[in-house]
Amino acid sequence: MSTSPIRTLLIEDSAFMRIIITDMLRAEKDIELVGVAKNGKDGVDKTLELRPDVVITDMVMPLYDGLYAVKNIMNKKPTPIILISSLERNDTLVFDALEAGAVDFIDKPKGNSAIGGGQGYHLPDLIRAVSKSRGTLPKPLVERPNLNNHVFTDNLNYRLIAIGASTGGPGAIEVILKKMPANLAIPVVIAQHMPEGFLESFAKRLDALSPLKVKLAYKGETPEAGTIYLAPGMANTQLVRNPLNGQITFEYVYREYKEFNNPSIDCLFESVAQVYGNKALAVVLTGMGKDGTVGLQAIKNKGGFTIGQDEKSSVVYGMPKSAYESGAISRQVSLNDIPGFIISCL
């Protein structure tokens, strides 16, 4: 039984990039490039006309940019949208587009590198993953942050929350952090698959949206209660305990992990299992691939509690599915229920 190819539309003003991406997609038998647009307005019109399964759009284009395309496509015909960006790391346009409904973004290639290759997956793989997400597209986040305090006991069940996310993760993480109480009594450590240059901007964005402090995790730093740490992208991040004084700190490692690197969720989770044991609570969110499964199993084996985002609320039910099918998940939970469920576990 044959399967119809994934109908894809490209919005890109650069003739050079159009050639690169067109050649790449035409080499994939299961992906069909049904149209090319040169700006956001043209892209919106062709989306309505051609009704593609996936839209790929550049972010920076004259007159009508990628953000225009995302907002109008999501308003008129919601479609999985992949952003291709050459923006500087301090530019918020990508995150505005993600909030407006885009599924994920990757860097434009530099030199002869493949598109998305430095992030552990390539554009065709991402197209295949997001093409299945038509019923679970992220909605714009309009919820206000939780400014209320929660009554925590002195004897908490867990001492650290670890979160791993990939495709669709930025929006999912925002949902969780906005609903966390303002006086969260333990630290949170997050590994989000994202180009290195954008993780600092993502941390700053989350810090502005949440009453909790959000920052990158620096080498030698000790995780503090009520602070959210994002693993940076120049290396893989782990937590280690000093055998002499018991102090826990972040460290960077350059070992390569099978599923994803910089930041590897498995690397972070495996270290959490070793350092926190049964006092660790870990969550794997939406994302393509299998990163996090091995680390989540390590945490569960040590007696920690593991949560997986359910299929219905996942943009891409890849990582949670892998972890669930391996037996590494203690409980599957819908995204909107995850924050409250976490607090109830503490």
C-alpha positions in Angstrom: 0.0 0.0 0.0 1.6 3.3 -1.1 1.6 6.4 1.0 1.0 9.8 -0.4 4.1 12.0 -0.3 4.2 14.9 2.2 3.2 18.0 0.3 5.5 20.8 1.2 5.6 24.6 0.4 8.8 26.7 0.7 8.7 30.4 1.4 12.2 31.8 0.8 13.4 35.1 -0.9 16.9 33.9 -1.5 17.4 32.2 -4.9 20.5 30.4 -3.6 18.6 29.0 -0.6 15.7 28.0 -2.8 18.0 25.9 -4.9 19.7 24.3 -1.9 16.4 23.4 -0.2 14.6 22.4 -3.5 17.5 20.0 -4.4 17.4 18.5 -0.9 13.7 17.9 -0.9 13.6 16.5 -4.4 16.0 13.8 -3.3 13.4 12.5 -0.8 10.9 10.1 -2.3 8.3 10.7 0.4 8.4 14.5 0.2 6.9 16.6 -2.6 7.7 20.2 -3.0 4.4 21.5 -4.4 5.3 25.2 -4.5 7.7 28.0 -3.8 6.9 31.5 -2.6 9.3 34.5 -2.4 7.8 36.4 0.6 5.3 36.0 3.4 2.2 37.3 1.5 2.9 35.1 -1.5 3.4 32.2 0.9 0.0 32.8 2.6 -1.7 32.9 -0.8 0.0 29.7 -2.0 -0.8 27.9 1.3 -4.5 28.7 0.8 -4.3 27.6 -2.9 -2.1 24.5 -2.6 -3.1 23.3 0.9 0.4 21.8 1.7 0.9 19.4 4.6 4.0 21.4 5.8 5.2 24.9 5.2 8.9 25.9 5.5 9.5 29.6 5.8 12.5 31.9 6.0 12.2 34.5 8.8 13.8 37.5 7.2 12.2 38.6 3.9 11.5 42.1 2.4 8.0 43.5 2.8 6.3 40.4 4.3 8.5 38.4 6.6 8.2 34.9 8.2 6.2 36.2 11.2 3.6 37.7 8.8 3.4 34.3 7.1 3.0 32.4 10.4 0.3 34.6 11.8 -1.8 34.6 8.7 -1.4 30.9 7.9 -2.3 29.9 11.4 -5.3 32.2 11.3 -6.6 31.2 7.8 -5.4 27.6 7.4 -3.5 26.1 10.4 -0.6 24.1 9.0 2.6 22.8 10.6 5.3 25.5 9.9 9.0 25.1 10.1 11.1 28.2 10.4 14.5 28.6 8.8 16.5 31.3 10.5 19.7 33.3 10.1 18.7 35.7 12.8 21.1 36.8 15.5 20.7 35.1 18.9 19.3 38.2 20.5 16.5 38.6 18.0 13.1 37.7 19.4 11.4 37.3 16.0 11.8 33.5 16.0 10.2 33.2 19.5 7.3 35.5 18.4 6.7 33.1 15.4 6.8 30.1 17.7 4.3 31.7 20.0 2.1 32.5 16.9 2.0 28.8 16.1 5.1 27.7 14.2 6.2 24.2 15.2 10.0 24.4 15.3 13.0 26.2 13.8 16.5 25.4 12.5 19.5 27.5 11.5 20.3 28.3 7.9 23.4 26.3 6.8 26.7 28.0 6.8 29.2 26.9 4.2 28.6 23.4 3.1 26.8 22.2 6.2 23.4 20.5 5.9 20.3 22.4 7.0 19.7 21.5 10.6 22.6 19.1 10.6 24.3 20.7 13.5 21.2 20.2 15.6 21.2 16.4 15.4 18.5 16.1 12.7 18.0 17.3 9.1 15.2 19.2 7.5 13.6 16.2 5.8 13.4 14.4 9.1 11.8 17.4 10.7 9.3 17.6 7.8 8.3 14.0 8.4 7.9 14.5 12.1 5.8 17.7 12.0 3.6 16.4 9.1 1.9 14.2 11.6 1.1 17.0 14.0 -1.8 18.6 12.1 -4.2 17.9 14.9 -2.0 19.1 17.7 -0.6 22.4 16.5 0.4 24.7 19.3 -1.9 27.6 20.1 -0.8 31.1 21.0 -0.1 31.3 24.7 -2.3 33.9 26.4 -2.3 32.5 30.0 -1.0 34.8 32.7 1.9 33.6 34.9 0.9 32.1 38.3 1.9 34.7 40.9 0.5 32.7 43.8 2.6 30.9 46.4 2.1 27.3 47.3 2.4 25.7 50.8 5.4 23.3 50.6 6.3 21.0 53.5 9.8 20.8 54.9 10.1 17.2 53.9 9.6 17.2 50.1 9.4 14.0 48.1 11.7 15.3 45.4 14.7 17.7 45.3 15.0 18.5 41.6 12.7 18.7 38.5 14.4 17.8 35.2 12.7 18.5 31.9 13.7 17.4 28.4 12.0 18.8 25.2 12.6 19.0 21.5 10.2 19.9 18.6 7.3 21.9 20.0 9.2 22.3 23.3 9.5 26.0 23.6 5.7 26.5 23.8 5.3 23.5 26.1 7.9 24.8 28.5 6.3 28.2 28.6 3.0 26.5 29.6 4.7 24.7 32.4 6.7 27.6 33.8 3.8 30.0 33.7 1.8 27.7 35.9 4.5 27.0 38.4 4.0 28.7 41.8 6.1 31.8 42.5 7.8 30.2 45.5 8.8 26.9 43.9 10.9 25.1 46.6 13.3 23.2 44.4 15.3 23.9 41.2 14.3 23.0 37.7 16.8 21.9 35.0 15.8 21.9 31.3 17.4 20.5 28.2 15.7 21.9 25.1 16.9 21.0 21.7 17.7 24.3 20.1 20.6 26.0 18.2 23.2 27.2 20.7 22.9 30.8 19.9 19.2 31.0 20.7 19.3 29.3 24.1 20.4 32.5 25.9 17.6 34.4 24.3 15.1 31.7 25.2 16.2 31.9 28.8 15.7 35.6 28.8 12.3 35.3 27.3 11.2 32.7 29.9 12.7 34.9 32.7 10.5 37.7 31.6 7.4 35.5 31.4 7.7 33.7 34.7 7.9 34.9 38.3 10.7 32.4 38.7 14.3 33.2 37.8 15.3 31.6 34.5 19.0 31.4 33.3 21.5 29.3 31.6 23.3 26.7 33.7 27.0 27.7 34.1 29.8 25.3 34.8 30.6 25.1 38.5 27.2 26.7 39.5 25.1 25.1 42.2 21.4 24.7 41.4 19.2 26.8 43.8 15.6 26.4 44.8 13.2 28.4 42.7 15.6 28.9 39.8 15.1 27.4 36.3 18.3 26.4 34.5 18.6 25.8 30.8 21.4 23.6 29.5 23.5 25.7 27.1 24.3 24.4 23.6 28.0 24.5 23.4 28.4 21.1 25.2 26.3 18.5 27.0 25.4 19.4 30.6 25.4 17.2 33.6 25.1 17.5 37.4 27.9 16.1 39.6 28.3 15.7 43.3 31.6 16.5 45.0 32.6 13.4 47.0 34.4 15.5 49.6 31.8 18.1 50.5 28.7 16.8 48.8 28.2 20.0 46.8 26.2 19.6 43.6 27.3 21.6 40.5 26.8 21.8 36.8 29.6 20.5 34.6 30.0 20.4 30.8 31.0 17.2 29.0 32.0 16.7 25.3 31.1 13.0 25.1 28.8 12.4 22.1 25.4 10.9 22.7 23.6 8.7 20.1 20.3 10.5 20.0 21.3 14.2 20.3 24.1 16.4 21.3 24.4 19.9 22.8 22.3 19.7 24.8 21.6 16.0 25.2 18.6 15.1 27.4 20.0 11.7 28.1 23.3 13.2 29.4 21.4 15.5 31.8 18.9 12.8 33.0 21.6 10.1 33.6 23.5 12.5 35.8 20.3 13.5 37.6 19.8 9.8 38.3 23.2 9.4 39.7 23.2 12.6 41.9 19.5 12.8 43.0 18.4 9.1 42.8 14.9 8.7 44.2 14.6 12.4 44.9 14.5 13.3 41.2 11.3 14.0 39.2 11.8 14.1 35.5 9.5 15.0 32.5 10.0 14.3 28.8 8.0 16.6 26.6 7.0 16.8 22.9 9.8 16.1 20.4 11.1 14.0 17.6 13.5 11.1 18.1 14.3 9.1 21.2 16.5 11.4 23.3 15.6 11.2 27.0 14.5 7.5 27.0 17.7 6.1 28.4 18.1 8.9 30.9 14.5 8.6 32.0 14.9 4.9 32.6 17.9 5.5 34.7 15.9 7.9 36.9 13.1 5.4 37.2 15.5 2.6 38.1 16.9 4.8 40.9 13.4 5.2 42.3 12.7 8.7 40.9 9.3 9.6 39.3 9.0 10.0 35.6 6.4 11.8 33.5 5.7 11.8 29.8 3.6 14.2 27.9 0.6 12.4 26.4 0.1 12.0 22.6 -2.9 14.2 22.3 -1.1 17.3 23.7 2.2 16.6 22.0 3.2 18.5 18.8 5.4 15.5 17.9 4.8 12.4 19.9 8.3 11.0 19.4 10.4 11.3 22.5 7.4 10.7 24.9 6.3 7.7 22.8 9.8 6.2 22.9 10.0 6.6 26.6 6.5 5.2 27.2 7.0 2.2 25.0 10.3 1.4 26.7 8.6 1.4 30.2 10.5 4.4 31.4 7.4 6.5 32.0 5.6 6.3 35.4 2.7 8.4 34.3 1.5 10.0 31.0 0.0 13.5 31.5 -1.6 16.1 29.3 0.5 19.2 28.9 -1.9 21.6 30.7 -2.1 19.2 33.6 1.7 18.6 34.0 2.4 21.7 36.2 -0.3 20.9 38.7 0.6 17.2 38.7 4.3 18.0 39.4 3.3 20.2 42.4 1.0 17.5 43.7 4.0 15.0 43.6 6.3 17.3 45.6 
